[in-house]
Amino acid sequence: MNYIGLLVWIFIWMFDQARVRGKNVLLWLLPFALAPLPTLMLFILFLQRKVK
């Protein structure tokens, strides 16, 4: 139950961060469903890259 709660919280955080930065979070749904923690790491790295 705790793991499911953590996944929901992480997804809500990802959605909020994508909305704030003007990115599309829908592209991240399938990878997140298959491998939540690696996808979270890649998502954070994606958001941290410099904007040109």
C-alpha positions in Angstrom: 0.0 0.0 0.0 2.8 2.4 0.8 4.5 1.7 -2.6 1.2 2.5 -4.4 0.8 5.7 -2.4 4.4 6.7 -3.3 3.8 6.0 -7.0 0.6 8.2 -6.9 2.5 11.0 -5.1 5.3 10.8 -7.6 2.9 10.9 -10.6 1.1 14.0 -9.2 4.5 15.7 -8.6 5.6 14.8 -12.2 2.3 16.2 -13.6 2.6 19.4 -11.5 6.3 19.9 -12.5 5.5 19.4 -16.2 2.6 21.8 -16.0 4.7 24.5 -14.3 7.5 24.1 -16.9 5.2 23.9 -19.9 6.1 20.3 -20.8 3.8 17.4 -21.8 3.6 14.7 -19.1 1.4 12.4 -21.2 4.5 11.1 -23.0 5.9 9.9 -19.7 2.8 7.8 -18.7 3.7 4.5 -20.4 7.3 4.4 -19.3 6.2 5.4 -15.7 3.7 2.5 -15.7 6.4 0.1 -16.7 9.3 1.3 -14.6 8.4 4.1 -12.2 11.8 4.9 -10.6 14.0 4.9 -13.7 11.4 7.0 -15.4 11.3 9.5 -12.5 15.1 9.8 -12.8 15.0 10.4 -16.5 12.1 12.9 -16.1 14.0 14.9 -13.5 17.1 15.0 -15.8 14.9 16.0 -18.7 13.5 18.9 -16.6 16.9 20.0 -15.5 18.4 20.5 -18.9 19.1 24.0 -20.0 16.4 25.8 -22.1 17.8 27.4 -25.2 
